[in-house]
Amino acid sequence: MTSRHLIRSALVGAAAGAAGTTALNAASYIDMTWRARPASATPQKTVEKLAELAGTDVPGEGEDRDNRLSGLGALSGIVTGVAIGAAYGVVRGLGLRPPVAVGALVAATGALVGSNGPMTVLGITDPRTWGTSDWVSDVLPHLAYGAVTAATAAAADR
């Protein structure tokens, strides 16, 4: 196995993760529209906490700062989705190529842990306290992410 092969696998995975992230966002927006629920503030709170821990601050005041936090929160989700996809691609590049359904569950689990793990560690959220509605709002979009990421990565093999 060459490094060139692994780099290609990571890039294919990153592209698959970007497609999966689009599916996750679409599923989230559909849920928000259907149930008239607000967007989650946890990504912005995570960015704010990370900035605080790094000894820096997000510039601006009031609405300007809130808008920056919102944008950075959304960007952090994109970065997470692309990074999980790249990791999935590397695993596939190493020869582990599960069926798409299994790969979808693996990618969805990776995305759930990759997004909720840091927020839980930072004390932004505690999944143990979530209700059914909270879990549905989180799991279904991540399953969409996993399905699209796995299917896109498999399609790249053809």
N, C-alpha and C positions, 0 to 999 in steps of 0.2 A: 504494500500500500504506500503510495507516494504522498508527499505533502500536498502536491498539486491536486490529487484526488480528494483529499480531505478538505482542502480550501473550496473546491467546487461543491462538495457535499454541504459544507457550511453555508455557502452562498445560496444554493438551491433551498436549503432549510430556512434561511433568512427570508427569502422570497415567499416561501410557503407560510412562514410565520406572519409576514406582512398581510398576506391574503387572509389568514386566520384572524388577525387583529381586526381587519375590516369586517369580517363576519361577526366577531364578538361585539364590535361597536354597533353594527346594524341590529343585532339581537337585543342589545341593551336599549337602543333608541326605540325599537318596536315595543319592548316592555314598558318603557317610560310613557309612550304614547297610549298604549292599551290601558294601562292602569293609572295613568295621570300621576305618576310618581315623579318626584324630583330626581335630578342627577345626584349621585353620591358625592359627598364632600371628602371622602377618605383619601383620594389621590392628592388633593390640595393640602390636606392636613399632614400627609406623609412628607410631601415636599417641604412644607414649613418646618416640620420636626427635624428632617435631615439637614436643612439649612442651619437650624439652631444648633444641632450637634456638631456641625462643621465650623461653628463660630462665625457664621456669616448671616446675612439677612437678604431676603428678596427685596429689591428696591421698590420704592414707591409708598404711597399712603392711600388708605381708603380703597376706592374702587379700582384705581390703577394697580395697586398691590394685589388685590383680589383677582383681577384679570390675569396678572402674571402667574399667580399661583394656579389658577385654573388651567392656563396654557401649559405650564410645567407639569401639572398633574396628568393632563392628557398625553403629553409627550412621554412621560414616564411609562404610561401604559403601552404606547407604541414600542418603546425601547424594550420593554419586558417581552412583548409578543414576538418581536423580531429575534431577540436573543434566545428565547425558548425554542423558536423555530430553527435557529442556527444550530443549537445543541441537538435538536431532533435530527437535523440533517447530518451532523457528524456521527451520531449513533448509527444512522442508516448507512453512512459511508464506511463505517467499520464492519458492515455486513449484517447488522441486526435489522431485518426488514419484516416487521410484523404485518399481518393483514391490516388493511385500512381501519377496520373497526377497533382493533386492539391499539393500533397506533393513535387513533383518535382519542382513546381513553388515556393513553400515556401522555400525549401532548396536552390534553385538557387538564390532567392532574398536574403536570409541570407548570402550566399557566396559573392554575389555582394556587399552588404553593409559591410560585414566583411573584404573584401579586399580593396574596393575603399574608404570606409569611412575614415579609418585612413590616407590613402594617400591624400585624399581631405583636411582633417583637418590640416595635416602637410604642405599643400601647394605644394605637389609633383605633383598633377594633379588637373584639374578642369573639371569634366564631362560636364559642361555647354558649354565648348569650343570644345568638341569632334565632329568630323565629322561622317558621316555614317559608313565609314570604321573602325573607331576607336570603335564605338559601336558594330559593327558586331564582331570584334576581341575580344571584351570583353564579350558580352552577349552569343554568341553561346557556347563557352567553359563552361560558368557558367550554361547554360541550360543542357549541357551534365553532369556536376557535379550533378545538381539537379535530373536529371532522374536516374542516376546510384545510387545516395545516397538513393533516395526514394524507388527504386525497390529493392535494396539490403536490406534495413531495412524491407520492407514488406515481402521479401522472408525469412527472419529470423523468421517470425511468423509461418511459415508452419512446 
